Amino acid sequence: MEQARAHDAYRLPARVPQQVRPSTARDTASARGEHTHGETALPAPRRTVRRNSVRGQILDALRDALVGGDLAPGEVYSAPVLGERFGVSATPVREAMQQLATEGAVEVVPNRGFRVTERSSRELGELAEVRALIEVPVMLRLARTVPAARWCELRPLAEASAVAAAGGDLARYAEADRAFHGAVLGLSGNQQLVQVADDLHRRSQWPLVSGPVAGRRADLVADAAEHMALLEALAARDLPVVQSLVREHFAGAGG
């Protein structure tokens, strides 16, 4: 895992080649007759794009930007402008955005680009309920059958999420959080379950966490602490505590 970095406002965690020329995003958007958000306000990207699997790397970078707060709910972003920031053509950005549209993170705005979805508290609550319906029974079954030693093997993943939370890095925490839950559910041996749960988990991480950075960090720290508590309950086969922790965790900051 990379060393934690604090998020600045409107910071795009893009994977961009180091030799990318200075941005001409405003000129590009104007030439295409597009009205987009914050062309000149977007800072230099934080990550480097390797030329292989560009679409996948752009998709990961956009997911980081959504979770980290760099792409704001309700705002419209065009593929050419984002492509200029990433140092790639608009095509892989557009393809990545189409994937995000299928995940419900953005919606297509004809002739303009993609609008970041604004999620209601009700929708997020529904996602938490569905996750609980799927994961709680599985974790209770695992608590009855998995040896305590196997749970101890997952402690590094729980600790990694705690480090990301302490740094207040939302994107890094989101990745660590999904890795932890994926490893727990992976002990079931059901890869279809793991994939479905991960998709729901990712959806629950949109939209962005609002409020001051300090407040977000406190929520993430509390959320990460529940990972270690869950491992201890699973190892002890304390089923009531496992069920309570999982349900509360899904309703928390990181999920």
N, C-alpha and C positions, 0 to 999 in steps of 0.2 A: 504493500500500500504506500502511496506517496505520503510525504509529510504533510500534515494538515495546513491549510492556508485559509486565512480569513477571507470572507466574501465581501467585496466592495459593491456598492450599488451599480446595477447595470453591467455586471462583469460577465462576459461570455467565456465559459470554460471550453473554448474550441481547441481542436487538434489541428493547428495550422503550421505550415512549414515556416522555418525560421527566416527564409529568404523572401517572405511575402512582401510585396511592394506596399507603400502607404495606401490606406483606404481611399477609394473614390466613390464611396457608397452613395453620397448625395447626388453626384453626377449620374451614376448608373440608374438610380431610381427616377431622377428627373427625366432622363432620356426615354425611359419606358413609360412615363406618364403615371407613375405610381405614387400614392401617398402612404408613406409608412412611418413607423414610430421610431424616433430617436436615432436616425442614421448617423449623426455626428456625435451622439452621446455614447455610442458603443465603444468600450475600451478595447485595447489589444487583447486577443485571446490568450488563455493561459496554457493550453496544451498544444502539442505538435502533431500534425496529421502526417502519417506515413502514407505513401501513395498506394499501397496495397489495401484493399478493403476500405476504400474511402467512404462509401456509403455507410458502412457499419460504424466507422469511427465518427462520422458526422452525426449519426443517430445517437450514439453514446454522448457526444458533446452537447447535443440539443436536450437530451434527457437531463444531463447535469445542469444545464442552464435553467430548465423548468423547475427542477427541485431546488436549486440554489437561489432562485429569485431573480435571475438575470433576464428572463422573458416573463413579462408581467401579464397576469390574467386580464382578458378584455382587449389587449393590444394586438394589432395586426403587424405581422412581419413578412416581408417578401423574400422569396428564395434568392433572387439576384443580390439583394443587400446582404443577406446572411452569407451567401457564397463569397461575396467580396471580403467579408470579415474572416472567413475560414481559408481564403486563398484557393478556393476551388470554383468550378463552374456551378451554375444554379441547379444543374441536373441532379447531382447526388443529394443536395439540400432538399430539393423538391421531393425526391423519392423518400428521404428520411421523414419529411414532414407528412407525407401520405401515410407512412407507417404510424406516426404519432396520431394521425386522425383516426385510424382504425382502433387505436388504443383509447381514444376519447380525450386525449390531452389537448388537441387543437381541432379546429374546424376550418374547412376550406371557405375562403371568401373569394368568389369569382373575380378575376381580373385584378386582384389586389395581393393576395397571399394567404396567410394562415392566421387565424385569430386564436390566441391562447384561451382555452376553456375556463370559464368561471364556475367553479363547483359550489353548490349549496351545501350547507351543513347537513341537510337531509340526505343528500346523495352520498356524502362521506359516511354518514351513519349507516346507510344501507350497505355500503361496501364492508364496513366493520362487522355488520351482522352476518353477511354472507361468509366472510372469512372465518368468523367464529363457528358457524355451522359446519364448515369443512374441516377446520384445523383442530378444534377442541376435541372431538371424538378420536382423531388420529393421535393427538398427543397423550390422551388418557390411555389409549391402547399401548403406545410406546412406553409410557411410564410403568406399565405392568410387566413389560417384556424385555426392555433393553437394560443390560447390566449397568450398574453405576459407573463403571470404568469408561464406558463409551461416552457418557455424558461429560466426563472430565476431559475427554479429548476435544470437546467443543469449546472449552474455556478460552483458548486463544481468539476464537471468533467473537466471543462476548467481550473480551478485553479490547479487541480492535474497534468494536463499536463504541466502547467507552472512551477510547482515545479520540475518535472522530467527534464524538459529542462534546468532549471537553474543549476541543478546538473550535466548536461552533460552526463546523463545515457541514452544511446541510447536504450537499451532494455526496460527499464522502460518507457521511453517516447513513444516507439512504442506501448506498451500495453495501456498506457493512451490515446494515440491518437486514437487507434481503439475503445476504450471504449466510447470516446466522440462521434465519428462519428456513432457508433452503436446506442447510445442513441438518437441522433438526428433523424436518419432514423427510429428508432423504433417507433417514434410517428406516422408513417404512418400506423402502424398496419399490415404491410406486412412482415412477418418473412422470406419469401423466398427472398425478396429484401435485407433484412438485411444480410442474409447469403451470397448471391452472392457478395454484396458490400464488406463484410468483407474479403472474399477470394481475391478479386481484391486488396483490401487495403494491405493485408498481402504480396501479390506478389510484390506490388510496394515498399515494404520495403527491398527487396533484390535487389542488393547486398548491401554491407555495405557502409556507408557514408565514403568517403575518406578524407584525409587531416588532419591537426593538430587537437587535441582535442579542443583547444580554438575556432577554426573556426567552428567546428561542433556544439559546444555549442551555439555559436552566431546564427547559422542557426536554431537550435531547438527553441531558445528563440523567434525568430521572427515568426517561424511557430506556436508556442503555442499562441502567442499574437493574431493571426488571429482567434483562437477559440472564444475568448471573443468578438472580433469585429463582428464575424459572429452571435453570439447570440444576440448582440445588434441590428444588422441589421434585423434579423428575428423577434425580438420583435417589432421593429418599422415598420415592413412590407415594408421595403425599398428593393424592388425586384431587381433593377439594382445593388445595392451594394451587395446583397446576391449572385447574379450570378457572379459578378466580383471576390468576395472574394473566392468563392468555386473553380473557375477555377484557380486562382492564387495559392490557397492553395495546389491543387493537383500537381502543378509544383514545389512546395517548397521542403524543406529538408525532412520533415517527412511525408508529404502528408496527 
